Amino acid sequence: MKLLKKVSACLLLSLLVVTSMFSTTNRAIKHTQKIIHMMGKVLTITAVINPQ
């Protein structure tokens, strides 16, 4: 189950990198919001599969 935490940490890190790279354009901001929304779904599913 530590693997899931590592995966979500890597996803969040790459999300931060992408956000900082593309935060200048409006289209990228919308894209980032989509990614954040998807990340929320992934984390929710992870929490359901792997309750603390």
C-alpha positions as YAML, in Angstrom:
chain: A
units: angstrom
residues:
- id: 1
  name: MET
  ca: [0.00, 0.00, 0.00]
- id: 2
  name: LYS
  ca: [3.04, 2.29, 0.30]
- id: 3
  name: LEU
  ca: [3.24, 2.08, -3.50]
- id: 4
  name: LEU
  ca: [-0.11, 3.89, -3.82]
- id: 5
  name: LYS
  ca: [1.15, 6.74, -1.66]
- id: 6
  name: LYS
  ca: [4.35, 6.98, -3.73]
- id: 7
  name: VAL
  ca: [2.31, 7.03, -6.95]
- id: 8
  name: SER
  ca: [0.02, 9.80, -5.73]
- id: 9
  name: ALA
  ca: [3.03, 11.77, -4.48]
- id: 10
  name: CYS
  ca: [4.66, 11.48, -7.92]
- id: 11
  name: LEU
  ca: [1.41, 12.53, -9.61]
- id: 12
  name: LEU
  ca: [1.12, 15.59, -7.38]
- id: 13
  name: LEU
  ca: [4.76, 16.48, -8.04]
- id: 14
  name: SER
  ca: [4.37, 16.26, -11.80]
- id: 15
  name: LEU
  ca: [1.13, 18.24, -11.50]
- id: 16
  name: LEU
  ca: [3.03, 21.02, -9.70]
- id: 17
  name: VAL
  ca: [5.74, 21.00, -12.37]
- id: 18
  name: VAL
  ca: [3.18, 21.17, -15.18]
- id: 19
  name: THR
  ca: [1.29, 23.92, -13.39]
- id: 20
  name: SER
  ca: [4.39, 26.05, -12.84]
- id: 21
  name: MET
  ca: [5.46, 25.55, -16.47]
- id: 22
  name: PHE
  ca: [2.11, 26.45, -18.05]
- id: 23
  name: SER
  ca: [0.50, 28.75, -15.49]
- id: 24
  name: THR
  ca: [0.89, 31.71, -17.86]
- id: 25
  name: THR
  ca: [-1.83, 30.81, -20.35]
- id: 26
  name: ASN
  ca: [-5.56, 30.67, -19.81]
- id: 27
  name: ARG
  ca: [-5.90, 27.40, -21.75]
- id: 28
  name: ALA
  ca: [-3.30, 25.79, -19.50]
- id: 29
  name: ILE
  ca: [-5.21, 26.97, -16.41]
- id: 30
  name: LYS
  ca: [-8.36, 25.25, -17.69]
- id: 31
  name: HIS
  ca: [-6.31, 22.14, -18.49]
- id: 32
  name: THR
  ca: [-4.81, 22.22, -14.99]
- id: 33
  name: GLN
  ca: [-8.28, 22.41, -13.48]
- id: 34
  name: LYS
  ca: [-9.22, 19.28, -15.43]
- id: 35
  name: ILE
  ca: [-6.09, 17.51, -14.15]
- id: 36
  name: ILE
  ca: [-6.86, 18.56, -10.57]
- id: 37
  name: HIS
  ca: [-10.42, 17.28, -10.98]
- id: 38
  name: MET
  ca: [-9.10, 13.94, -12.25]
- id: 39
  name: MET
  ca: [-6.57, 13.81, -9.39]
- id: 40
  name: GLY
  ca: [-9.45, 14.28, -6.95]
- id: 41
  name: LYS
  ca: [-11.25, 11.31, -8.51]
- id: 42
  name: VAL
  ca: [-8.10, 9.18, -8.36]
- id: 43
  name: LEU
  ca: [-7.46, 10.06, -4.73]
- id: 44
  name: THR
  ca: [-11.10, 9.38, -3.85]
- id: 45
  name: ILE
  ca: [-10.98, 5.96, -5.52]
- id: 46
  name: THR
  ca: [-7.66, 5.25, -3.76]
- id: 47
  name: ALA
  ca: [-9.19, 6.18, -0.41]
- id: 48
  name: VAL
  ca: [-12.16, 3.88, -1.07]
- id: 49
  name: ILE
  ca: [-9.94, 0.96, -2.09]
- id: 50
  name: ASN
  ca: [-7.43, 1.59, 0.70]
- id: 51
  name: PRO
  ca: [-9.13, 3.06, 3.80]
- id: 52
  name: GLN
  ca: [-6.69, 4.27, 6.44]
...
